[in-house]
Amino acid sequence: MLRDFFIGLSKNQLLNTAAKNYGLKMGAQNVVAGTTIEETIESIKELNKHGISATVDNLGEFVFKEEEATEAKEQIVKVIQAIHDHQVDAHISLKPTQVGLDIDFDFCVGNVREIVAKANEYGIFVNVDMEDSGHLGATLELVDILSADFDNIGTVIQAYLHDAQEQVEKYRNMRIRLVKGAYKEPAEIAYQDKKDIDANYVRIIEWHLLNGKFTSVATHDHNIINHVKRFVKEHNIPNDKFEFQMLYGFRRELQLQLAKEGYNFCTYVPFGKDWYGYFMRRLAERPQNLNLVFKQVFNKKTNTIIGVAAGAFLAGRLSKGKNKKNNR
Ligand SMILES: Cc1cc2nc3c(=O)[nH]c(=O)nc-3n(C[C@H](O)[C@H](O)[C@H](O)COP(=O)(O)OP(=O)(O)OC[C@H]3O[C@@H](n4cnc5c(N)ncnc54)[C@H](O)[C@@H]3O)c2cc1C
């Protein structure tokens, strides 16, 4: 239920707009690297010191106007320039809706083409993130079009989708990020049970590790990570064929440990003013992440509209949950 609630909140445009005016709040500052490119480059330098690379995401949601999409594209091009100028070990992650997918397909392809071409000049990779299933077909089409002209582009395959295996086979020659999947999808197209999602996740990871070009295993799940470690050892898969990825601010100790053990490790580094939807999706994924909110709402007396709304909701939810438990 909490998952649905936070996914609902992540789609709330009003709260999204309000959040932009308040800066990083409610604990978002623990999982978002900063609001500017300069702050983000500093965060990347810190990661690089530990042998960790970065994939940088300029946060942005609800883009329905061409000017906003163009602005987002220009900002991403600036990030590419900054990565090159500072010679940090980083690449780009972008969401097609941020650069116009909901406005016009060809306009979006033009924007992503410009980004990929600029990145290509500097040998920087661009990952096209996967959003909800409503955007899946268009996103894959965009990747197909641009990968015909560039080899510094890749995308994401979500294990909760029934046809994830087909996608993995189709994109075997591409650098691919494999994830469980972050959105709420209907049972007709996606597994709903954690057990089924995990099993499909392991299946596509193993297949891609054995047959794919380069596999990014993006998860915080230590069971999956340990399984991958055993699997690559058993099958003599060299470290340069895969990497682990996690989100900025999550499981820091494990991130450092994996890098120390000699695995390629890449941290997903989101930044920007538009942190709200991203943060809500992280809360949806794992109830324990709520401690980030509680610390902020109760310790710092944050009185933003969003903080109070979330705090009130959570208090209500928790007392309801408690009553339920007591009734059992
Ligand atoms: C780098 C990266 C990029 C992503 N890109 C996309 C994308 O483009 N599209 C998309 O749909 N989704 C994306 N996701 C999100 C992904 O699909 C999942 O929703 C998200 O990663 C949660 O699933 P999980 O695999 O981390 O493990 P979960 O199923 O959330 O957790 C499994 C277990 O791992 C442990 N665990 C998990 N998190 C923690 C923690 N913080 N601290 C301690 N233990 C923990 C717990 O034991 C938990 O039960 C991305 C995720 C990452 C890491």
The ligand as a Tripos MOL2 file, in Angstrom:
@<TRIPOS>MOLECULE
LIG
   53    58     1     0     0
SMALL
NO_CHARGES

@<TRIPOS>ATOM
      1 C1         21.6170    2.3040  -10.6890 C.3       1 LIG1
      2 C2         20.1620    2.0360  -10.8190 C.ar      1 LIG1
      3 C3         19.4860    2.4590  -11.9510 C.ar      1 LIG1
      4 C4         18.1160    2.1900  -12.1090 C.ar      1 LIG1
      5 N1         17.4710    2.5350  -13.2620 N.ar      1 LIG1
      6 C5         16.1830    2.1700  -13.4440 C.ar      1 LIG1
      7 C6         15.4960    2.4120  -14.6670 C.ar      1 LIG1
      8 O1         16.0280    2.9750  -15.6140 O.2       1 LIG1
      9 N2         14.1930    2.0250  -14.7620 N.ar      1 LIG1
     10 C7         13.5470    1.3700  -13.7340 C.ar      1 LIG1
     11 O2         12.3720    1.0010  -13.8790 O.2       1 LIG1
     12 N3         14.1850    1.1560  -12.5590 N.ar      1 LIG1
     13 C8         15.4550    1.5330  -12.3890 C.ar      1 LIG1
     14 N4         16.0700    1.2940  -11.1790 N.ar      1 LIG1
     15 C9         15.2530    0.8660  -10.0120 C.3       1 LIG1
     16 C10        15.1060   -0.6370   -9.9450 C.3       1 LIG1
     17 O3         14.2490   -1.0680  -10.9900 O.3       1 LIG1
     18 C11        14.4850   -1.0670   -8.6030 C.3       1 LIG1
     19 O4         13.2110   -0.4990   -8.4850 O.3       1 LIG1
     20 C12        15.2920   -0.6630   -7.4020 C.3       1 LIG1
     21 O5         16.6640   -0.8180   -7.6210 O.3       1 LIG1
     22 C13        14.8800   -1.5030   -6.1650 C.3       1 LIG1
     23 O6         15.1590   -2.8370   -6.3500 O.3       1 LIG1
     24 P1         16.5140   -3.5510   -5.8550 P.3       1 LIG1
     25 O7         16.9680   -4.4410   -6.9600 O.co2     1 LIG1
     26 O8         17.5050   -2.5350   -5.4460 O.co2     1 LIG1
     27 O9         16.1440   -4.4590   -4.6270 O.3       1 LIG1
     28 P2         14.8400   -4.5490   -3.6970 P.3       1 LIG1
     29 O10        13.9500   -5.6050   -4.2550 O.co2     1 LIG1
     30 O11        14.2990   -3.1940   -3.4360 O.co2     1 LIG1
     31 O12        15.4860   -5.0550   -2.3600 O.3       1 LIG1
     32 C14        15.8690   -6.4110   -2.1880 C.3       1 LIG1
     33 C15        16.5410   -6.5680   -0.8390 C.3       1 LIG1
     34 O13        17.7980   -5.8800   -0.8520 O.3       1 LIG1
     35 C16        18.0430   -5.3050    0.4210 C.3       1 LIG1
     36 N5         18.0950   -3.8380    0.2640 N.ar      1 LIG1
     37 C17        17.5630   -3.1150   -0.7170 C.ar      1 LIG1
     38 N6         17.8120   -1.8010   -0.5570 N.ar      1 LIG1
     39 C18        18.5180   -1.7020    0.5820 C.ar      1 LIG1
     40 C19        19.0710   -0.6080    1.2840 C.ar      1 LIG1
     41 N7         18.9530    0.6520    0.8620 N.pl3     1 LIG1
     42 N8         19.7200   -0.8740    2.4500 N.ar      1 LIG1
     43 C20        19.8450   -2.1350    2.8980 C.ar      1 LIG1
     44 N9         19.3390   -3.2160    2.2590 N.ar      1 LIG1
     45 C21        18.6900   -3.0010    1.1200 C.ar      1 LIG1
     46 C22        16.8840   -5.7080    1.3160 C.3       1 LIG1
     47 O14        17.2360   -6.9070    1.9780 O.3       1 LIG1
     48 C23        15.7680   -5.9530    0.3210 C.3       1 LIG1
     49 O15        14.7860   -6.8130    0.8030 O.3       1 LIG1
     50 C24        17.4320    1.5210  -11.0490 C.ar      1 LIG1
     51 C25        18.1220    1.0970   -9.9250 C.ar      1 LIG1
     52 C26        19.4710    1.3230   -9.7890 C.ar      1 LIG1
     53 C27        20.1750    0.8260   -8.5730 C.3       1 LIG1
@<TRIPOS>BOND
     1     1     2 1
     2     2     3 ar
     3     2    52 ar
     4     3     4 ar
     5     4     5 ar
     6     4    50 ar
     7     5     6 ar
     8     6     7 ar
     9     6    13 1
    10     7     8 2
    11     7     9 ar
    12     9    10 ar
    13    10    11 2
    14    10    12 ar
    15    12    13 ar
    16    13    14 ar
    17    14    15 1
    18    14    50 ar
    19    15    16 1
    20    16    17 1
    21    16    18 1
    22    18    19 1
    23    18    20 1
    24    20    21 1
    25    20    22 1
    26    22    23 1
    27    23    24 1
    28    24    25 2
    29    24    26 1
    30    24    27 1
    31    27    28 1
    32    28    29 2
    33    28    30 1
    34    28    31 1
    35    31    32 1
    36    32    33 1
    37    33    34 1
    38    33    48 1
    39    34    35 1
    40    35    36 1
    41    35    46 1
    42    36    37 ar
    43    36    45 ar
    44    37    38 ar
    45    38    39 ar
    46    39    40 ar
    47    39    45 ar
    48    40    41 1
    49    40    42 ar
    50    42    43 ar
    51    43    44 ar
    52    44    45 ar
    53    46    47 1
    54    46    48 1
    55    48    49 1
    56    50    51 ar
    57    51    52 ar
    58    52    53 1
@<TRIPOS>SUBSTRUCTURE
     1 LIG1         1 GROUP 0 **** ****
